[in-house]
Amino acid sequence: HPNVDFSKLQIPANIGQNFTNELNNGINQVAASLSSIGTQLSTTFGNILSQIRYGILSVIGTTGLLTNEFRRSLAIGGGFESTMTSVQVVSGSTADEMAQLTAKAREMGATLPITAQQAGQAMLIMAQRGTDFADILTTVEDVANLSIFQGSDMQTAASLLGSTMSQFSLSIEDTSRIVDIFNNACNQSPLNMTKLVDSMQYVGPVAGGMGMKLEEVVSALEALHASGLEGSMAGTGVRTVLQKIAAKAQIAGVETKNLDGSMRSLSEIFGELQQKGYTVGQATKDFGARGANAAISLMKLSSKLKNYERGLAQVGTTS
């Protein structure tokens, strides 16, 4: 009102603090109740509980008065449950299937150096790539092991595994072998998970389309990384080499195809080119300016390509 002098109103100094204390006490009681409910009903009513938790967070989170205890309660319970809810939505899993996936995530969190939520995130990434319930349950631990052994995040490991299976038309039964190949490659060469992802996104589709073995492609990437061509440069280099070889019956007098029309191995082709004294000038003519560096590097290390492949074939290295 314009005639009221608000400066003379007396407001108790502690009213704001009292209100904050009362609100925090109430929030703590709600958090305790939610935690209790979450423990007892996480399997049956996990989806509903997740919605309740995040509804409360969205309503009262804007006040800035959430206690640390309440925040931790929401992060621990709500984060995991929210992730598993997303897994169910994306994968279309039934309640019974979700109970199994949830139990698997909790088991991985208890036995591996990761959290249950990280295990759930790996499941979510796999579901987003079209992996069904049974295959997620069977292979998620392989994804986790690759992530753990190479110190990468779950998303990188799951994405690399999923894209490779698609590019090379591999089945779920090949998962452990793929994981061993990538783990061995990183252990025996300058490759790491980031470089593998960068390289494979360029060479994978072409190599898989040509029917090449994954081991041969990865061994070629190892050779280029050992020569100083890394990441996307290595991937585009091997891709260019493969495309040029596929288009030619011979390179400098060396046959590129077997009698059945399939491509000879890179170690055979470049081993024979090395014996013929193949030059940088010839490589530039045959493979182009971009492909020449990769071709010369593969030629110089042609004797090691088979050794790389043998190293990649070691099994059980992430078990």
Summary of the structure (lengths in Angstrom):
residues: 319
radius of gyration: 28.4
end to end distance: 76.1
largest distance: 103.6
contacts: 1005
relative contact order: 0.07
helix: 75%
strand: 2%
